[in-house]
Amino acid sequence: MESFSHLNNPIHFQKYLDENHVQKVIEAEFNNEKNYFFIAEYDNEPAGFFKIVFDEHEDQPLLKDKKCLELERIYILNKFQGLKISSEIIDKTFKIAADHQFELVWLGVWENNIKAITIYKKWGFEIFGSHIFNLGGDLQTDLLMRKNVNPHKN
Ligand SMILES: CC(C)(COP(=O)(O)OP(=O)(O)OC[C@H]1O[C@@H](n2cnc3c(N)ncnc32)[C@H](O)[C@@H]1OP(=O)(O)O)[C@@H](O)C(=O)NCCC(=O)NCCS
């Protein structure tokens, strides 16, 4: 909420929250066994969270025949941004990918989120496509980025 509300039309943003931040949707997310949620701590305080999804391809042709791990969300609370917590998160994601023999890690990121895109590129992610993200009726473009994590299989 604190990350994106000021960057979007409040009507679309509220509609998105009303449709998605409801108990039924959140419970379904938690009950899906492909989803894993992690809390990032800084000095014993919760500073952010991330979600990974096992074996998610979203029918993307370039992901279809690969064993894929999706890094779906990274959110760092404003007061903890700038501390490179996202680097720890990406590193942890790669470790999980290696432990479970995934071939690549991919993610979608809003095309205007230059900070996040810069960080992902620094970690070796490459843009391979895009998809439309419906934010309460505002159709936004997410860039799709991927990184091979098992060089022997790619
Ligand atoms: C994007 C986000 C995850 C980054 O997390 P973070 O741990 O605070 O990242 P940091 O600010 O410590 O920056 C890490 C790197 O990005 C660089 N960076 C910071 N601000 C930047 C900007 N505006 N543009 C380009 N690069 C930037 C930093 O210089 C740093 O690079 P370095 O490691 O070479 O020094 C965090 O800002 C966040 O949660 N944002 C809101 C939610 C969001 O956008 N999530 C991503 C959804 S895909």
The ligand as a Tripos MOL2 file, in Angstrom:
@<TRIPOS>MOLECULE
LIG
   48    50     1     0     0
SMALL
NO_CHARGES

@<TRIPOS>ATOM
      1 C1         12.4430   -2.4030   -4.8640 C.3       1 LIG1
      2 C2         12.8270   -2.8070   -3.4230 C.3       1 LIG1
      3 C3         12.4010   -4.2760   -3.2080 C.3       1 LIG1
      4 C4         14.3460   -2.6410   -3.2840 C.3       1 LIG1
      5 O1         14.7070   -3.0560   -2.0080 O.3       1 LIG1
      6 P1         15.8820   -2.4070   -1.1390 P.3       1 LIG1
      7 O2         16.4560   -3.4990   -0.3100 O.co2     1 LIG1
      8 O3         15.3530   -1.2530   -0.3830 O.co2     1 LIG1
      9 O4         16.9430   -1.9260   -2.2100 O.3       1 LIG1
     10 P2         18.0300   -0.8050   -1.9660 P.3       1 LIG1
     11 O5         17.3540    0.5400   -1.9140 O.co2     1 LIG1
     12 O6         18.8600   -1.1710   -0.7930 O.co2     1 LIG1
     13 O7         18.8390   -0.7600   -3.3350 O.3       1 LIG1
     14 C5         19.5480   -1.8310   -3.8400 C.3       1 LIG1
     15 C6         20.2420   -1.3260   -5.1030 C.3       1 LIG1
     16 O8         19.3440   -0.5680   -5.9520 O.3       1 LIG1
     17 C7         19.9160    0.7100   -6.2690 C.3       1 LIG1
     18 N1         18.8560    1.7200   -6.3370 N.ar      1 LIG1
     19 C8         18.2460    2.3200   -5.3020 C.ar      1 LIG1
     20 N2         17.3360    3.2160   -5.7490 N.ar      1 LIG1
     21 C9         17.3800    3.1690   -7.0980 C.ar      1 LIG1
     22 C10        16.6980    3.8680   -8.1200 C.ar      1 LIG1
     23 N3         15.7400    4.7690   -7.8370 N.pl3     1 LIG1
     24 N4         16.9920    3.5750   -9.4090 N.ar      1 LIG1
     25 C11        17.9460    2.6620   -9.7180 C.ar      1 LIG1
     26 N5         18.6290    1.9570   -8.7710 N.ar      1 LIG1
     27 C12        18.3570    2.2270   -7.4770 C.ar      1 LIG1
     28 C13        20.8120    0.9790   -5.0870 C.3       1 LIG1
     29 O9         21.8140    1.9060   -5.4710 O.3       1 LIG1
     30 C14        21.3850   -0.3730   -4.7810 C.3       1 LIG1
     31 O10        22.3940   -0.6910   -5.7030 O.3       1 LIG1
     32 P3         23.8490   -1.1890   -5.2120 P.3       1 LIG1
     33 O11        23.6000   -2.5420   -4.5560 O.co2     1 LIG1
     34 O12        24.6450   -1.3190   -6.4470 O.co2     1 LIG1
     35 O13        24.3180   -0.1560   -4.2660 O.co2     1 LIG1
     36 C15        12.1370   -1.9030   -2.3640 C.3       1 LIG1
     37 O14        12.4450   -0.5810   -2.6770 O.3       1 LIG1
     38 C16        10.6320   -2.0570   -2.2940 C.2       1 LIG1
     39 O15        10.1080   -2.8670   -1.5390 O.2       1 LIG1
     40 N6          9.9190   -1.2410   -3.0660 N.am      1 LIG1
     41 C17         8.4590   -1.2210   -3.0740 C.3       1 LIG1
     42 C18         7.8560   -2.5140   -3.6110 C.3       1 LIG1
     43 C19         8.4490   -2.9130   -4.9160 C.2       1 LIG1
     44 O16         8.6520   -2.1150   -5.8220 O.2       1 LIG1
     45 N7          8.7170   -4.2250   -5.0300 N.am      1 LIG1
     46 C20         9.2120   -4.8440   -6.2470 C.3       1 LIG1
     47 C21         8.0240   -5.4350   -6.9400 C.3       1 LIG1
     48 S1          8.5210   -6.3160   -8.3940 S.3       1 LIG1
@<TRIPOS>BOND
     1     1     2 1
     2     2     3 1
     3     2     4 1
     4     2    36 1
     5     4     5 1
     6     5     6 1
     7     6     7 2
     8     6     8 1
     9     6     9 1
    10     9    10 1
    11    10    11 2
    12    10    12 1
    13    10    13 1
    14    13    14 1
    15    14    15 1
    16    15    16 1
    17    15    30 1
    18    16    17 1
    19    17    18 1
    20    17    28 1
    21    18    19 ar
    22    18    27 ar
    23    19    20 ar
    24    20    21 ar
    25    21    22 ar
    26    21    27 ar
    27    22    23 1
    28    22    24 ar
    29    24    25 ar
    30    25    26 ar
    31    26    27 ar
    32    28    29 1
    33    28    30 1
    34    30    31 1
    35    31    32 1
    36    32    33 2
    37    32    34 1
    38    32    35 1
    39    36    37 1
    40    36    38 1
    41    38    39 2
    42    38    40 1
    43    40    41 1
    44    41    42 1
    45    42    43 1
    46    43    44 2
    47    43    45 1
    48    45    46 1
    49    46    47 1
    50    47    48 1
@<TRIPOS>SUBSTRUCTURE
     1 LIG1         1 GROUP 0 **** ****
